Amino acid sequence: MSELDLEHELDELLAMMRETRGSDFTGYKRSTLQRRVKRRMILLDLATFGEYKDYLELQPEEFGQLFDSLLINVTSFFRDPLAWQALQEQVLPELFSAKGVKTPIRVWSAGCATGEEAYTLAIVLAEGPRARPVPGAGEDLRDRPRPGRVAAGARRSLRRQRARRCAGEAQGYLFRAGR
């Protein structure tokens, strides 16, 4: 099978995932997609993307395993410092000035595989000049919104003072440390 044929089969598989599951992975790095899908194929003893596509049609529960393979869990608190700084310095002051002190602000963080993005947003809002508890929710393609739990390993990337605060709800954070 030619490289062009392989690319076409992968495109068909991605189109099927988009059409049947509403998940568009076409923006992902191509080599990463190929490597991760091929890993699933090897585990199932399938030789081509076409065979894997057929398998998905017959065994729809495999989509969950495939999504777990494709969704990249590379994250941390305050992962992109410049973006968080811009949010704190440019976006939030305008947002807070447009809202009254008693007006709630609700946030949603989509595509947060482990929650650090959603929790970072809650921290930024709770520590701002007009700090207030912020009802927030986050979800990934794999699940629904749920109460936040921050794993001990993830908390290590927070400054000690912030890590202590996120261990309890007394300071207004809407999540608590996990085990």
N, C-alpha and C positions, 0 to 999 in steps of 0.2 A: 504494500500500500504506500502510495506517495505521501510526501509531507503535506501536499495540498489536500489530499483526501483526508488525512488525519485532522487538519485544521477545519475542514468542512464538517466532519463528524463531531468535533468538539463544539463547533458553532451550533449544530443541531441539538446537541445535549444542553447547551446553555439556553437555547431558545425554548426547549421543553421545560426547563426549570423555571424560566421566566413566565411562560404561559400557564403552567399547571400549579406553580407554587407562589408566583408573584415576586420571586427573588431574582434580581438582575445582577449577575456576576460579571458582566462584560467589561466593567471598568477595572476588574482585578488584573494584576500582572499575569500575562498569558502563561509564562513558564511556571509560575506558582500554581495556577489552575491545572495545567497539564500534570504536574508532579503530584498534586494532591488527589486528582481524580484517578490517575494511574495507580496510586497506592491503594485506593479502594478497589480498583479492578483486580489488582494482584491478589488482594485478600479474598476476593470472590472467584478467582481463577477465570477471569474474563480477558479476552485478548484485544478487543477494540472498543472504541467509544460507542460505536453502534450497538455492540453486544451489551454494554453497560446501560445504554438508553433503554434497550428492550427489557433488561433486568429491572430497571426502575419502574417500568410500566407494570410488570408482574408482581413486584415486591415494593410497594410504595413506602413501606417503613424504612427502606434503605435511604430515602431522602434525608431522614434525620441524621444518619451516620455521615452522609455526604456533606450536609450542612456543617456538622461538627468539624469535618476535615477542612472545609473551605473557609469558615469564619475564623479570622485571625485574631487571636487573643493576645495581642501585643499592646499593652496599655500600662499606664501608671497614673498616679495623681499628678496633676499639673504637667502632663506630658509635653505639651507645646507651650512653653512659658510665654512666648511672645503673643500668642493668641489670647491667653488668659490675662496678660497685662493689658492688651487692647480692650478686652471685655471690661476689665475693672476701670480703666481710665477713660474710655470713649463711650461705651454702650451703656453701662450701668448708671453713670451719673444722669444721663438723659432719661433713661427709663424711670429712675427714682424721682426725678424732678417732675415727670409727667403724672406720677401716681401720688396720691395722698399717703400720708404716713400709715393710715389704717387700711388702705386699699391693699388687699392681698396680691402677691405676685406669685404666679404658678409657673413652674418650669417643667420642661419635658426634655429628656435626653434620649435620643433614639440611637439604636445600634451600639449600645454600651455593653460589650461582651461580659465584663466582670464588674462593672459598676463604678470604676474609678472616675470616669468622666462625669457621671451624674452626681457623685459625691463631691467631686471637685467644684462643680457648679453650686451645690448647696453650701459648701464651705465659703466660696467666694461671696455669695449673697449674705451669708450669716456673719461674715467678718467685715463687710463693707461699711462705709461711713454711716449709712442708714440701716445698719444690720437689723435683720428680722428673720424669724423662722420662715422658711419657704417650703410650702408643700411641693414636693417634686416626685416625679416618677421617671423611670427609665426602663427600657426593654431592649432586647436583642431579638433577632429573627427567630430564635429558638424558644422564647418563653414569653410570659406575660409579666406586667409589672408586679412587683412583690416587695415586701418590706426589705430594706437594705441591710446587709450584713457585710462588714469589711473584714476580710481575712487578715490574720496577724501579719503575714508576709507582706501584704499590700500596704499595711499601715507603716511599715518600716521606712517607706519612701517619704512619709510626712515628717515635718519637723516635730520634735518631741512634744512641744506645746499643743500643736494641732492634734497629734495622735491621742493625747490625753483627753482632749475635748471630744473627739469622735467616739470615745469609749462610753459616753453616756449622753443622755438627752438633755441634761440640765442646761447646757449652753445654747440650746436651740437647734442643734443639728438634728436632722430627722432620720438618722440612721444610727445603728449601734454596732459595736465591734462584734464580729463573729468569732467562732472558736477556731 
